Amino acid sequence: MAELSHRALRELIEIFGDCDEYFTEMISASALIGGGPFEQWYRDPGPCPERLVYQLVGSHPEQLAQAVRLLDAGECAGIDLNMGCAAPAIVRTGAGVRWMASVDRAGALIKLLRPLTARRLSVKLRIGMEDDFEYLVQFCTRLEAEGVQRIALHPRTAREKFKRQARWEYVSRLRAALHIPVAGNGDITDAPELVRRSQEGYDAIMVGRLALRAPWVFAQARQLENPDVPRPKLPPSVDLEELALRFLELLARYQPQEFHQSRAHRFFAYFCDNFTWATYLKNRLRRETGLSAMASCLSAYCRDHPEERNRLLTLSPGLA
Ligand SMILES: Cc1cc2nc3c(=O)[nH]c(=O)nc-3n(C[C@H](O)[C@H](O)[C@H](O)COP(=O)(O)O)c2cc1C
């Protein structure tokens, strides 16, 4: 997720563990091959390169091809193509969900990229420009035929952005129509729901915004699924202030100074939902500019509301 799923977040989630795979934020193919000053940060595969999937965004096949070659040279679990982003600035350039407008254009892209890497090649997409399931199947069948090995579906149309509920039934229906695994994504709100969804038999589940609010959610879901297996990294409760301050330290260590403010603000837009006065706290934090000022602001809130600091992580299996 843009400005969110960088190394600092992965490090934060690894405190609790149990996330099977991480996807980077979308990396612009043209910026990557242009060797811009920030590319080393986008390419940082830590802390677990073997579980990291790089996601590329772009509209020019040749640039995407060069970017795939570059990423293939380092260690990673796979390379993913963004065919789902509906942000106007991305769609206007012919990238993101715009790829879904033409089966042939997308098919030709995969044909070009497939021989360039032996790693898992996947695509993340939405239902499409319109709510047309038959077209979605036709589109994905072509991707599969050209060598895509996995699809992650965020089952909303481009127009819907985040409106309506994600239509998870489309994930099962698409899976039934293809031979490759299909991951479902959208609107998972807590660990019990993540467990419920995984019990519905999807090949994989991708969690977006919740990972920011609850970096412990993966370990918590595993604990609910297998209450008898000890999870050494999952403490009985977490100190939210301590965790937020830890994130700011990780941000300082693993992101360039130019990114600190925007990325801290993005993170807090979700993490603050753990607190009763979330909107107030977000607004206060947005007014702060440096990381240490943000840390002081968060600590002041926790001093004023000490009862909100600790979040119980051990859930009863009955909840799943
Ligand atoms: C701020 C933000 C940035 C995002 N950036 C990306 C991105 O770079 N690549 C991508 O495939 N999806 C991106 N997404 C979409 C998410 O991956 C996911 O499909 C969507 O948030 C629904 O899942 P969720 O309900 O679990 O968050 C982004 C979403 C948000 C809110």
The ligand as an SDF file (V2000), in Angstrom:
LIG
                    3D

 31 33  0  0  0  0  0  0  0  0999 V2000
   -3.6700    4.4110    1.3870 C   0  0  0  0  0  0  0  0  0  0  0  0
   -3.8230    3.1810    0.5330 C   0  0  0  0  0  0  0  0  0  0  0  0
   -2.8350    2.8610   -0.3710 C   0  0  0  0  0  0  0  0  0  0  0  0
   -2.9560    1.7240   -1.1640 C   0  0  0  0  0  0  0  0  0  0  0  0
   -1.9600    1.4080   -2.0230 N   0  0  0  0  0  0  0  0  0  0  0  0
   -2.0220    0.2590   -2.7310 C   0  0  0  0  0  0  0  0  0  0  0  0
   -0.9370   -0.1520   -3.5500 C   0  0  0  0  0  0  0  0  0  0  0  0
    0.1010    0.5000   -3.6300 O   0  0  0  0  0  0  0  0  0  0  0  0
   -1.0830   -1.3070   -4.2470 N   0  0  0  0  0  0  0  0  0  0  0  0
   -2.2120   -2.0860   -4.1560 C   0  0  0  0  0  0  0  0  0  0  0  0
   -2.2890   -3.1380   -4.7900 O   0  0  0  0  0  0  0  0  0  0  0  0
   -3.2420   -1.7130   -3.4040 N   0  0  0  0  0  0  0  0  0  0  0  0
   -3.1680   -0.5760   -2.6730 C   0  0  0  0  0  0  0  0  0  0  0  0
   -4.2050   -0.2230   -1.8680 N   0  0  0  0  0  0  0  0  0  0  0  0
   -5.4170   -1.0850   -1.8180 C   0  0  0  0  0  0  0  0  0  0  0  0
   -5.2310   -2.1740   -0.7600 C   0  0  0  0  0  0  0  0  0  0  0  0
   -4.1760   -3.0460   -1.1180 O   0  0  0  0  0  0  0  0  0  0  0  0
   -6.4940   -3.0080   -0.5960 C   0  0  0  0  0  0  0  0  0  0  0  0
   -6.8340   -3.5710   -1.8460 O   0  0  0  0  0  0  0  0  0  0  0  0
   -7.6850   -2.1990   -0.0990 C   0  0  0  0  0  0  0  0  0  0  0  0
   -7.2920   -1.3110    0.9280 O   0  0  0  0  0  0  0  0  0  0  0  0
   -8.7750   -3.1310    0.4330 C   0  0  0  0  0  0  0  0  0  0  0  0
   -8.2740   -3.9730    1.4410 O   0  0  0  0  0  0  0  0  0  0  0  0
   -8.4730   -3.6460    3.0150 P   0  0  0  0  0  0  0  0  0  0  0  0
   -9.9380   -3.4440    3.2360 O   0  0  0  0  0  0  0  0  0  0  0  0
   -7.9190   -4.8700    3.7220 O   0  0  0  0  0  0  0  0  0  0  0  0
   -7.7000   -2.4000    3.3140 O   0  0  0  0  0  0  0  0  0  0  0  0
   -4.1120    0.9020   -1.0570 C   0  0  0  0  0  0  0  0  0  0  0  0
   -5.1010    1.2350   -0.1460 C   0  0  0  0  0  0  0  0  0  0  0  0
   -4.9600    2.3530    0.6550 C   0  0  0  0  0  0  0  0  0  0  0  0
   -6.0470    2.6860    1.6510 C   0  0  0  0  0  0  0  0  0  0  0  0
  1  2  1  0
  2  3  1  0
  2 30  2  0
  3  4  2  0
  4  5  1  0
  4 28  1  0
  5  6  2  0
  6  7  1  0
  6 13  1  0
  7  8  2  0
  7  9  1  0
  9 10  1  0
 10 11  2  0
 10 12  1  0
 12 13  2  0
 13 14  1  0
 14 15  1  0
 14 28  1  0
 15 16  1  0
 16 17  1  0
 16 18  1  0
 18 19  1  0
 18 20  1  0
 20 21  1  0
 20 22  1  0
 22 23  1  0
 23 24  1  0
 24 25  2  0
 24 26  1  0
 24 27  1  0
 28 29  2  0
 29 30  1  0
 30 31  1  0
M  END
$$$$
